[in-house]
């Protein structure tokens, strides 16, 4: 059963969702109150003002945050996002999710997250570079290959990480391991940009085997067509699945027979959105949640599957969380307990990115490089093992996948805290 902790009366934030999931999962663990507090509260929070000279000669000041949630198992790790909705509360929640994700995958990291409150789509390339360099300088005291290692997230990419690397290295000396998700030419790992989306497909495939869901020809609906959603769609298409619906901020498209992914990707490159694709029917607003499919994959923002709007409307056999915290706790209960629809949790399903970031970090420290086949092979090995560990724990404890994943992750972090004695 999905664990439920009474939510606040206001709409749930991403931090609320992460907190409720944590509280529900640890209720069954033998942890002292002191340990629960140590695991629930961030270790360090940095909030900075980020002044940026704009191309028109004016200056704008943005707010930036970096939260290091827990470093008991190693240096903290987590992305940096540029988005209008970024605030300290959201970054706290995302940092906590990274702590549990890295522990679940048994990586030698803790969890962190960062972000700047800005609509990156309105910035020129030069403005985005100045923003990145100023933000890096303001938080650099907390960064480093053995302290805190950023990566790309929403509206940041390999180029953003290259600027961060250059700015940090200008003070500390060339330090490729200080950031992951970099261009390959600067020490990035091949296969990093595709890793989260490809990882979602790997976990989805393993879950399909366990639950008897057909693979070849099965239908996939993807809410969100950014880096994760687009790479997932491409990988699913290559494996013979039918991607029947995709949406992004501009709209959506739907075809019961399966969308022509190469043609759709060419359309997106021209139009900047999946909306208007000639190979599918128009899909508006919340309509994607009613599309019949085997796999429903939220791959955009948090809190999008919720009791009021869509938990009862989903017409799928499985929900696979490619986004961070896309399912509210109440919707989780409706899907898992009331409707019997398995939910593969974010800290497992979308962990491919941080797994390959780990590969990149280790390659940088040792100054060697794997080829793409080796990256993909090691990624699959890591995710398959993690899925079956979670499945075994879920079966043994009689709980849902999310609770099983949290119980494994939280116990690992608690053990590290206890052993280190801090």
C-alpha positions as a Markdown table, in Angstrom:
| # | Residue | x | y | z |
|---|---|---|---|---|
| 1 | Unk | 0.0 | 0.0 | 0.0 |
| 2 | Unk | 1.1 | 3.6 | -0.6 |
| 3 | Unk | 1.8 | 5.4 | 2.6 |
| 4 | Unk | -0.1 | 8.6 | 3.3 |
| 5 | Unk | 0.8 | 11.4 | 5.6 |
| 6 | Unk | -1.8 | 14.2 | 6.0 |
| 7 | Unk | -0.9 | 16.9 | 3.5 |
| 8 | Unk | -1.1 | 20.6 | 4.2 |
| 9 | Unk | -4.3 | 22.5 | 3.4 |
| 10 | Unk | -2.6 | 24.6 | 0.7 |
| 11 | Unk | -1.7 | 23.1 | -2.7 |
| 12 | Unk | 1.3 | 20.8 | -2.4 |
| 13 | Unk | 4.7 | 22.0 | -3.4 |
| 14 | Unk | 7.4 | 19.8 | -4.7 |
| 15 | Unk | 9.1 | 20.0 | -1.3 |
| 16 | Unk | 5.8 | 18.9 | 0.4 |
| 17 | Unk | 5.6 | 15.9 | -1.9 |
| 18 | Unk | 9.2 | 14.9 | -1.1 |
| 19 | Unk | 8.6 | 15.4 | 2.6 |
| 20 | Unk | 5.4 | 13.4 | 2.7 |
| 21 | Unk | 6.9 | 10.5 | 0.7 |
| 22 | Unk | 9.9 | 10.5 | 3.1 |
| 23 | Unk | 7.7 | 10.5 | 6.2 |
| 24 | Unk | 5.5 | 7.8 | 5.0 |
| 25 | Unk | 8.4 | 5.5 | 4.1 |
| 26 | Unk | 10.4 | 6.0 | 7.3 |
| 27 | Unk | 7.4 | 5.4 | 9.6 |
| 28 | Unk | 8.2 | 1.7 | 9.5 |
| 29 | Unk | 12.0 | 2.1 | 9.9 |
| 30 | Unk | 13.6 | 1.9 | 13.4 |
| 31 | Unk | 15.1 | 5.4 | 13.4 |
| 32 | Unk | 15.6 | 7.7 | 16.4 |
| 33 | Unk | 13.9 | 11.1 | 16.3 |
| 34 | Unk | 17.3 | 12.7 | 16.1 |
| 35 | Unk | 18.2 | 10.6 | 13.0 |
| 36 | Unk | 14.9 | 11.5 | 11.3 |
| 37 | Unk | 15.6 | 15.1 | 11.9 |
| 38 | Unk | 19.1 | 14.8 | 10.5 |
| 39 | Unk | 17.8 | 13.0 | 7.4 |
| 40 | Unk | 14.9 | 15.4 | 6.8 |
| 41 | Unk | 16.7 | 18.8 | 7.1 |
| 42 | Unk | 19.2 | 20.1 | 4.6 |
| 43 | Unk | 22.9 | 20.3 | 5.7 |
| 44 | Unk | 23.5 | 23.6 | 3.9 |
| 45 | Unk | 21.5 | 26.2 | 2.0 |
| 46 | Unk | 23.0 | 29.0 | -0.1 |
| 47 | Unk | 20.8 | 31.9 | -1.4 |
| 48 | Unk | 22.5 | 34.5 | -3.5 |
| 49 | Unk | 21.6 | 37.6 | -5.6 |
| 50 | Unk | 22.7 | 37.2 | -9.2 |
| 51 | Unk | 23.1 | 40.6 | -11.0 |
| 52 | Unk | 23.3 | 40.3 | -14.8 |
| 53 | Unk | 24.2 | 42.9 | -17.3 |
| 54 | Unk | 21.6 | 42.6 | -20.1 |
| 55 | Unk | 22.3 | 43.1 | -23.8 |
| 56 | Unk | 20.4 | 46.4 | -23.8 |
| 57 | Unk | 22.7 | 47.9 | -21.1 |
| 58 | Unk | 20.3 | 47.5 | -18.2 |
| 59 | Unk | 21.0 | 45.3 | -15.2 |
| 60 | Unk | 18.6 | 42.8 | -13.7 |
| 61 | Unk | 19.0 | 40.9 | -10.4 |
| 62 | Unk | 17.9 | 37.3 | -10.1 |
| 63 | Unk | 17.7 | 35.1 | -7.1 |
| 64 | Unk | 19.7 | 31.9 | -7.0 |
| 65 | Unk | 19.8 | 28.9 | -4.6 |
| 66 | Unk | 22.0 | 25.9 | -4.0 |
| 67 | Unk | 20.9 | 23.4 | -1.3 |
| 68 | Unk | 23.2 | 20.5 | -0.1 |
| 69 | Unk | 20.8 | 18.1 | 1.5 |
| 70 | Unk | 23.0 | 15.4 | 2.8 |
| 71 | Unk | 26.7 | 14.4 | 2.2 |
| 72 | Unk | 27.1 | 11.4 | 4.5 |
| 73 | Unk | 27.7 | 9.0 | 1.6 |
| 74 | Unk | 30.0 | 11.3 | -0.4 |
| 75 | Unk | 30.1 | 14.7 | -2.2 |
| 76 | Unk | 26.7 | 16.1 | -2.9 |
| 77 | Unk | 25.3 | 15.8 | -6.5 |
| 78 | Unk | 22.5 | 17.5 | -8.3 |
| 79 | Unk | 21.4 | 19.6 | -11.2 |
| 80 | Unk | 21.0 | 23.4 | -11.7 |
| 81 | Unk | 17.8 | 24.6 | -13.3 |
| 82 | Unk | 16.8 | 28.0 | -14.7 |
| 83 | Unk | 13.0 | 28.4 | -14.4 |
| 84 | Unk | 10.5 | 31.1 | -13.4 |
| 85 | Unk | 9.1 | 28.8 | -10.6 |
| 86 | Unk | 12.4 | 28.1 | -8.9 |
| 87 | Unk | 12.3 | 29.0 | -5.2 |
| 88 | Unk | 14.2 | 27.8 | -2.1 |
| 89 | Unk | 11.4 | 25.4 | -1.1 |
| 90 | Unk | 11.4 | 23.7 | -4.5 |
| 91 | Unk | 15.2 | 23.4 | -4.5 |
| 92 | Unk | 15.1 | 21.9 | -1.0 |
| 93 | Unk | 12.7 | 19.2 | -2.2 |
| 94 | Unk | 14.7 | 18.4 | -5.3 |
| 95 | Unk | 17.9 | 18.2 | -3.2 |
| 96 | Unk | 16.3 | 15.7 | -0.8 |
| 97 | Unk | 15.1 | 13.5 | -3.8 |
| 98 | Unk | 18.7 | 13.5 | -5.0 |
| 99 | Unk | 19.9 | 12.2 | -1.6 |
| 100 | Unk | 17.5 | 9.2 | -1.9 |
| 101 | Unk | 18.2 | 8.7 | -5.6 |
| 102 | Unk | 21.9 | 8.4 | -5.2 |
| 103 | Unk | 21.6 | 6.2 | -2.2 |
| 104 | Unk | 19.1 | 3.9 | -3.9 |
| 105 | Unk | 21.5 | 3.4 | -6.8 |
| 106 | Unk | 24.3 | 2.9 | -4.3 |
| 107 | Unk | 26.4 | 5.8 | -5.7 |
| 108 | Unk | 29.0 | 7.5 | -3.5 |
| 109 | Unk | 27.1 | 10.8 | -3.5 |
| 110 | Unk | 24.8 | 12.8 | -1.4 |
| 111 | Unk | 22.0 | 15.0 | -2.7 |
| 112 | Unk | 22.0 | 18.6 | -3.8 |
| 113 | Unk | 20.1 | 20.9 | -6.2 |
| 114 | Unk | 20.4 | 24.4 | -7.5 |
| 115 | Unk | 18.5 | 26.9 | -9.5 |
| 116 | Unk | 17.9 | 30.5 | -10.6 |
| 117 | Unk | 14.5 | 32.1 | -10.8 |
| 118 | Unk | 14.5 | 33.2 | -14.4 |
| 119 | Unk | 12.7 | 32.4 | -17.7 |
| 120 | Unk | 15.8 | 31.2 | -19.6 |
| 121 | Unk | 13.8 | 31.4 | -22.8 |
| 122 | Unk | 13.9 | 35.2 | -22.7 |
| 123 | Unk | 17.7 | 35.3 | -22.4 |
| 124 | Unk | 20.2 | 35.7 | -25.2 |
| 125 | Unk | 23.2 | 33.4 | -25.3 |
| 126 | Unk | 25.4 | 36.1 | -23.9 |
| 127 | Unk | 23.0 | 36.9 | -21.1 |
| 128 | Unk | 22.7 | 33.3 | -20.1 |
| 129 | Unk | 26.5 | 33.0 | -20.0 |
| 130 | Unk | 26.8 | 36.0 | -17.8 |
| 131 | Unk | 24.1 | 34.7 | -15.5 |
| 132 | Unk | 25.8 | 31.3 | -15.3 |
| 133 | Unk | 29.2 | 32.8 | -14.5 |
| 134 | Unk | 27.9 | 35.2 | -11.9 |
| 135 | Unk | 25.8 | 32.4 | -10.2 |
| 136 | Unk | 28.9 | 30.1 | -10.2 |
| 137 | Unk | 31.1 | 32.7 | -8.6 |
| 138 | Unk | 28.4 | 33.4 | -5.9 |
| 139 | Unk | 28.1 | 29.7 | -4.9 |
| 140 | Unk | 31.7 | 28.5 | -5.7 |
| 141 | Unk | 32.6 | 28.4 | -2.0 |
| 142 | Unk | 30.4 | 25.3 | -1.7 |
| 143 | Unk | 31.4 | 23.6 | -5.0 |
| 144 | Unk | 34.2 | 21.2 | -5.9 |
| 145 | Unk | 35.0 | 17.6 | -7.1 |
| 146 | Unk | 34.9 | 16.3 | -3.5 |
| 147 | Unk | 32.3 | 18.7 | -2.1 |
| 148 | Unk | 29.4 | 19.4 | -4.5 |
| 149 | Unk | 29.1 | 18.6 | -8.2 |
| 150 | Unk | 26.4 | 20.3 | -10.3 |
| 151 | Unk | 24.9 | 19.0 | -13.5 |
| 152 | Unk | 22.3 | 20.2 | -16.1 |
| 153 | Unk | 18.6 | 20.3 | -15.4 |
| 154 | Unk | 15.6 | 22.2 | -16.8 |
| 155 | Unk | 16.7 | 24.9 | -19.3 |
| 156 | Unk | 20.4 | 24.2 | -18.6 |
| 157 | Unk | 22.6 | 22.0 | -20.8 |
| 158 | Unk | 26.1 | 21.0 | -21.7 |
| 159 | Unk | 27.0 | 24.5 | -22.8 |
| 160 | Unk | 25.8 | 25.9 | -19.4 |
| 161 | Unk | 28.0 | 23.3 | -17.6 |
| 162 | Unk | 31.0 | 24.3 | -19.8 |
| 163 | Unk | 30.6 | 27.9 | -18.6 |
| 164 | Unk | 30.4 | 26.7 | -15.0 |
| 165 | Unk | 33.5 | 24.6 | -15.5 |
| 166 | Unk | 35.4 | 27.5 | -16.9 |
| 167 | Unk | 34.4 | 29.9 | -14.2 |
| 168 | Unk | 35.2 | 27.5 | -11.4 |
| 169 | Unk | 38.5 | 26.4 | -13.0 |
| 170 | Unk | 39.6 | 30.0 | -13.4 |
| 171 | Unk | 40.0 | 30.1 | -9.6 |
| 172 | Unk | 40.7 | 26.5 | -8.7 |
| 173 | Unk | 42.7 | 25.4 | -11.7 |
| 174 | Unk | 41.4 | 23.1 | -14.4 |
| 175 | Unk | 38.8 | 20.9 | -12.6 |
| 176 | Unk | 36.8 | 18.8 | -15.0 |
| 177 | Unk | 35.3 | 16.7 | -12.2 |
| 178 | Unk | 33.7 | 19.7 | -10.6 |
| 179 | Unk | 30.7 | 19.4 | -12.9 |
| 180 | Unk | 29.1 | 16.7 | -15.0 |
| 181 | Unk | 26.9 | 16.9 | -18.1 |
| 182 | Unk | 29.7 | 18.8 | -19.9 |
| 183 | Unk | 30.5 | 18.7 | -23.6 |
| 184 | Unk | 32.5 | 15.6 | -24.5 |
| 185 | Unk | 35.3 | 17.9 | -25.7 |
| 186 | Unk | 35.7 | 19.2 | -22.2 |
| 187 | Unk | 35.7 | 15.8 | -20.4 |
| 188 | Unk | 32.0 | 15.0 | -20.6 |
| 189 | Unk | 30.9 | 11.4 | -21.0 |
| 190 | Unk | 29.4 | 10.1 | -24.2 |
| 191 | Unk | 25.8 | 9.0 | -23.5 |
| 192 | Unk | 25.2 | 11.5 | -20.8 |
| 193 | Unk | 22.6 | 13.6 | -22.6 |
| 194 | Unk | 20.5 | 10.5 | -23.4 |
| 195 | Unk | 21.1 | 8.8 | -20.1 |
| 196 | Unk | 17.9 | 9.9 | -18.2 |
| 197 | Unk | 15.6 | 9.1 | -21.0 |
| 198 | Unk | 17.3 | 5.8 | -21.9 |
| 199 | Unk | 17.3 | 4.9 | -18.2 |
| 200 | Unk | 13.6 | 5.4 | -17.9 |
| 201 | Unk | 13.1 | 2.9 | -20.8 |
| 202 | Unk | 15.4 | 0.3 | -19.1 |
| 203 | Unk | 13.4 | 0.5 | -15.8 |
| 204 | Unk | 10.1 | 0.5 | -17.7 |
| 205 | Unk | 11.2 | -2.7 | -19.6 |
| 206 | Unk | 12.1 | -4.5 | -16.4 |
| 207 | Unk | 8.8 | -3.5 | -14.8 |
| 208 | Unk | 6.9 | -4.7 | -17.9 |
| 209 | Unk | 8.4 | -8.1 | -17.5 |
| 210 | Unk | 7.3 | -8.4 | -13.9 |
| 211 | Unk | 3.8 | -7.2 | -14.5 |
| 212 | Unk | 3.2 | -9.0 | -17.7 |
| 213 | Unk | 2.8 | -5.9 | -19.8 |
| 214 | Unk | 3.5 | -6.6 | -23.5 |
| 215 | Unk | 6.6 | -4.8 | -24.8 |
| 216 | Unk | 6.9 | -4.7 | -28.6 |
| 217 | Unk | 4.0 | -2.6 | -30.0 |
| 218 | Unk | 2.9 | -1.4 | -26.5 |
| 219 | Unk | 1.7 | 2.2 | -26.3 |
| 220 | Unk | 3.6 | 5.0 | -24.5 |
| 221 | Unk | 2.2 | 8.5 | -23.7 |
| 222 | Unk | 4.8 | 11.1 | -22.7 |
| 223 | Unk | 3.9 | 14.3 | -21.0 |
| 224 | Unk | 6.9 | 16.6 | -21.6 |
| 225 | Unk | 9.2 | 16.5 | -24.6 |
| 226 | Unk | 12.4 | 18.1 | -23.4 |
| 227 | Unk | 15.7 | 16.3 | -23.0 |
| 228 | Unk | 14.2 | 13.4 | -21.0 |
| 229 | Unk | 11.0 | 13.0 | -22.9 |
| 230 | Unk | 12.5 | 13.3 | -26.4 |
| 231 | Unk | 15.3 | 10.8 | -25.7 |
| 232 | Unk | 12.9 | 8.3 | -24.1 |
| 233 | Unk | 10.6 | 8.6 | -27.1 |
| 234 | Unk | 13.5 | 8.0 | -29.5 |
| 235 | Unk | 14.7 | 5.0 | -27.5 |
| 236 | Unk | 11.1 | 3.5 | -27.2 |
| 237 | Unk | 10.6 | 4.0 | -31.0 |
| 238 | Unk | 13.9 | 2.1 | -31.7 |
| 239 | Unk | 12.7 | -0.8 | -29.5 |
| 240 | Unk | 9.4 | -1.1 | -31.4 |
| 241 | Unk | 7.1 | 0.6 | -28.9 |
| 242 | Unk | 4.3 | 2.9 | -30.2 |
| 243 | Unk | 4.7 | 6.4 | -28.9 |
| 244 | Unk | 1.1 | 7.4 | -29.3 |
| 245 | Unk | 1.1 | 10.9 | -27.6 |
| 246 | Unk | 3.5 | 13.6 | -26.5 |
| 247 | Unk | 3.0 | 17.1 | -25.2 |
| 248 | Unk | 5.2 | 20.1 | -24.3 |
| 249 | Unk | 4.5 | 23.7 | -23.2 |
| 250 | Unk | 3.3 | 24.5 | -26.7 |
| 251 | Unk | 0.7 | 21.7 | -27.0 |
| 252 | Unk | 0.5 | 18.1 | -28.0 |
| 253 | Unk | 0.0 | 15.5 | -30.7 |
| 254 | Unk | -1.6 | 12.1 | -30.7 |
| 255 | Unk | -1.7 | 9.1 | -33.1 |
| 256 | Unk | -3.1 | 5.8 | -32.0 |
| 257 | Unk | -1.0 | 4.0 | -34.6 |
| 258 | Unk | 2.2 | 5.5 | -33.2 |
| 259 | Unk | 3.9 | 8.8 | -34.0 |
| 260 | Unk | 6.7 | 8.8 | -36.6 |
| 261 | Unk | 9.5 | 9.9 | -34.2 |
| 262 | Unk | 12.1 | 10.9 | -36.8 |
| 263 | Unk | 9.5 | 13.1 | -38.5 |
| 264 | Unk | 8.3 | 14.5 | -35.2 |
| 265 | Unk | 11.8 | 15.4 | -34.1 |
| 266 | Unk | 12.4 | 17.1 | -37.4 |
| 267 | Unk | 9.2 | 19.1 | -36.8 |
| 268 | Unk | 10.3 | 20.1 | -33.3 |
| 269 | Unk | 13.7 | 21.3 | -34.6 |
| 270 | Unk | 11.8 | 23.6 | -37.1 |
| 271 | Unk | 8.9 | 24.7 | -34.9 |
| 272 | Unk | 10.3 | 24.5 | -31.4 |
| 273 | Unk | 7.3 | 22.5 | -30.2 |
| 274 | Unk | 5.4 | 19.2 | -30.9 |
| 275 | Unk | 2.2 | 21.2 | -31.5 |
| 276 | Unk | 1.2 | 21.4 | -35.1 |
| 277 | Unk | 2.8 | 18.1 | -36.1 |
| 278 | Unk | 1.1 | 16.9 | -39.3 |
| 279 | Unk | 1.5 | 13.2 | -38.4 |
| 280 | Unk | -0.8 | 13.4 | -35.4 |
| 281 | Unk | -4.1 | 14.8 | -34.1 |
| 282 | Unk | -4.0 | 17.9 | -31.9 |
| 283 | Unk | -3.9 | 17.3 | -28.2 |
| 284 | Unk | -4.7 | 20.1 | -25.8 |
| 285 | Unk | -4.3 | 20.8 | -22.1 |
| 286 | Unk | -5.0 | 17.8 | -19.8 |
| 287 | Unk | -6.2 | 15.5 | -22.6 |
| 288 | Unk | -3.0 | 13.4 | -22.5 |
| 289 | Unk | -4.0 | 11.9 | -19.2 |
| 290 | Unk | -7.0 | 10.3 | -21.0 |
| 291 | Unk | -5.0 | 8.7 | -23.8 |
| 292 | Unk | -5.3 | 4.9 | -23.7 |
| 293 | Unk | -1.8 | 3.4 | -23.3 |
| 294 | Unk | 0.2 | 0.8 | -21.5 |
| 295 | Unk | 2.8 | 3.3 | -20.1 |
| 296 | Unk | 2.0 | 6.8 | -19.0 |
| 297 | Unk | 5.2 | 8.8 | -18.5 |
| 298 | Unk | 5.1 | 12.2 | -16.9 |
| 299 | Unk | 8.4 | 13.8 | -17.9 |
| 300 | Unk | 8.0 | 17.5 | -17.1 |
| 301 | Unk | 7.1 | 19.3 | -13.9 |
| 302 | Unk | 6.2 | 18.0 | -10.4 |
| 303 | Unk | 2.7 | 17.5 | -9.0 |
| 304 | Unk | 1.0 | 17.0 | -12.4 |
| 305 | Unk | -0.9 | 13.8 | -11.5 |
| 306 | Unk | -3.2 | 14.7 | -8.7 |
| 307 | Unk | -6.6 | 13.7 | -7.2 |
| 308 | Unk | -8.7 | 16.5 | -8.4 |
| 309 | Unk | -7.8 | 16.5 | -12.1 |
| 310 | Unk | -6.5 | 13.3 | -13.5 |
| 311 | Unk | -5.7 | 10.4 | -11.2 |
| 312 | Unk | -9.0 | 8.8 | -11.9 |
| 313 | Unk | -8.8 | 9.6 | -15.6 |
| 314 | Unk | -5.6 | 7.7 | -16.4 |
| 315 | Unk | -6.2 | 4.9 | -18.9 |
| 316 | Unk | -2.9 | 3.0 | -18.5 |
| 317 | Unk | -1.4 | -0.1 | -17.0 |
| 318 | Unk | 1.6 | 1.6 | -15.4 |
| 319 | Unk | 2.9 | 5.1 | -14.5 |
| 320 | Unk | 6.6 | 5.7 | -14.9 |
| 321 | Unk | 7.9 | 8.9 | -13.3 |
| 322 | Unk | 10.5 | 10.4 | -15.6 |
| 323 | Unk | 9.9 | 13.8 | -13.9 |
| 324 | Unk | 10.7 | 14.6 | -10.3 |
| 325 | Unk | 7.8 | 14.2 | -7.9 |
| 326 | Unk | 5.1 | 14.3 | -10.6 |
| 327 | Unk | 2.5 | 12.3 | -8.5 |
| 328 | Unk | 1.0 | 13.8 | -5.4 |
| 329 | Unk | 0.6 | 11.5 | -2.4 |
| 330 | Unk | -3.2 | 11.4 | -2.7 |
| 331 | Unk | -3.0 | 10.5 | -6.4 |
| 332 | Unk | -0.3 | 7.9 | -5.5 |
| 333 | Unk | -2.8 | 6.2 | -3.2 |
| 334 | Unk | -5.6 | 6.3 | -5.8 |
| 335 | Unk | -3.4 | 4.8 | -8.5 |
| 336 | Unk | -1.6 | 2.2 | -6.3 |
| 337 | Unk | -4.3 | 1.1 | -3.8 |
| 338 | Unk | -7.6 | 2.0 | -5.4 |
| 339 | Unk | -6.9 | 1.3 | -9.0 |
| 340 | Unk | -4.0 | -1.2 | -8.8 |
| 341 | Unk | -1.8 | 0.7 | -11.3 |
| 342 | Unk | 1.9 | 0.3 | -10.4 |
| 343 | Unk | 3.8 | 3.6 | -10.1 |
| 344 | Unk | 7.5 | 3.3 | -10.7 |
| 345 | Unk | 8.9 | 6.2 | -8.6 |
| 346 | Unk | 11.1 | 9.0 | -9.8 |
| 347 | Unk | 14.1 | 8.1 | -7.6 |
| 348 | Unk | 14.4 | 4.8 | -9.5 |
| 349 | Unk | 12.9 | 5.6 | -12.9 |
| 350 | Unk | 14.8 | 8.8 | -13.7 |
| 351 | Unk | 18.1 | 7.8 | -12.1 |
| 352 | Unk | 19.9 | 7.2 | -15.4 |
| 353 | Unk | 21.2 | 10.7 | -15.5 |
| 354 | Unk | 23.0 | 10.7 | -12.2 |
| 355 | Unk | 24.3 | 7.2 | -12.9 |
| 356 | Unk | 26.1 | 8.4 | -16.0 |
| 357 | Unk | 27.1 | 11.5 | -14.2 |
| 358 | Unk | 28.9 | 9.2 | -11.7 |
| 359 | Unk | 30.6 | 7.5 | -14.7 |
| 360 | Unk | 31.7 | 10.9 | -16.0 |
| 361 | Unk | 33.0 | 12.0 | -12.5 |
| 362 | Unk | 35.0 | 8.9 | -12.1 |
| 363 | Unk | 36.4 | 9.2 | -15.7 |
| 364 | Unk | 37.4 | 12.8 | -15.0 |
| 365 | Unk | 39.2 | 11.9 | -11.7 |
| 366 | Unk | 41.2 | 9.2 | -13.4 |
| 367 | Unk | 41.5 | 10.9 | -16.8 |
| 368 | Unk | 40.2 | 8.0 | -18.9 |
| 369 | Unk | 37.1 | 7.6 | -21.1 |
| 370 | Unk | 34.6 | 4.8 | -21.8 |
| 371 | Unk | 33.0 | 4.4 | -25.2 |
| 372 | Unk | 29.3 | 4.6 | -25.8 |
| 373 | Unk | 28.7 | 0.8 | -25.7 |
| 374 | Unk | 30.4 | 0.5 | -22.3 |
| 375 | Unk | 28.4 | 3.5 | -20.9 |
| 376 | Unk | 25.2 | 2.0 | -22.0 |
| 377 | Unk | 26.1 | -1.5 | -20.8 |
| 378 | Unk | 27.1 | -0.2 | -17.3 |
| 379 | Unk | 24.0 | 2.0 | -17.1 |
| 380 | Unk | 21.7 | -1.0 | -17.9 |
| 381 | Unk | 23.5 | -3.2 | -15.4 |
| 382 | Unk | 23.1 | -0.6 | -12.6 |
| 383 | Unk | 19.5 | 0.2 | -13.3 |
| 384 | Unk | 18.4 | -3.4 | -13.7 |
| 385 | Unk | 20.0 | -4.3 | -10.4 |
| 386 | Unk | 18.3 | -1.4 | -8.7 |
| 387 | Unk | 14.9 | -2.2 | -10.1 |
| 388 | Unk | 15.0 | -5.8 | -8.9 |
| 389 | Unk | 16.3 | -4.8 | -5.5 |
| 390 | Unk | 13.3 | -2.5 | -5.1 |
| 391 | Unk | 10.9 | -5.2 | -6.5 |
| 392 | Unk | 12.2 | -7.7 | -4.0 |
| 393 | Unk | 11.9 | -5.3 | -1.1 |
| 394 | Unk | 8.3 | -4.4 | -2.2 |
| 395 | Unk | 7.4 | -8.1 | -2.3 |
| 396 | Unk | 9.0 | -8.9 | 1.0 |
| 397 | Unk | 7.4 | -5.9 | 2.9 |
| 398 | Unk | 4.1 | -5.9 | 1.0 |
| 399 | Unk | 4.5 | -2.3 | 0.0 |
| 400 | Unk | 4.4 | -0.3 | -3.2 |
| 401 | Unk | 7.6 | 0.4 | -5.2 |
| 402 | Unk | 7.9 | 3.9 | -3.8 |
| 403 | Unk | 7.9 | 2.9 | -0.2 |
| 404 | Unk | 10.3 | 0.0 | -1.0 |
| 405 | Unk | 12.7 | 2.4 | -2.8 |
| 406 | Unk | 12.6 | 4.9 | 0.1 |
| 407 | Unk | 13.2 | 2.2 | 2.7 |
| 408 | Unk | 16.3 | 1.0 | 0.9 |
| 409 | Unk | 17.7 | 4.5 | 0.3 |
| 410 | Unk | 16.9 | 6.0 | 3.7 |
| 411 | Unk | 18.5 | 3.0 | 5.5 |
| 412 | Unk | 21.7 | 3.4 | 3.5 |
| 413 | Unk | 21.9 | 7.1 | 4.4 |
| 414 | Unk | 21.0 | 6.5 | 8.0 |
| 415 | Unk | 23.7 | 3.9 | 8.3 |
| 416 | Unk | 26.3 | 6.2 | 6.8 |
| 417 | Unk | 25.3 | 9.0 | 9.2 |
| 418 | Unk | 25.6 | 6.6 | 12.2 |
| 419 | Unk | 28.9 | 5.2 | 11.1 |
| 420 | Unk | 30.4 | 8.7 | 10.6 |
| 421 | Unk | 29.1 | 9.8 | 14.0 |
| 422 | Unk | 28.1 | 13.4 | 13.0 |
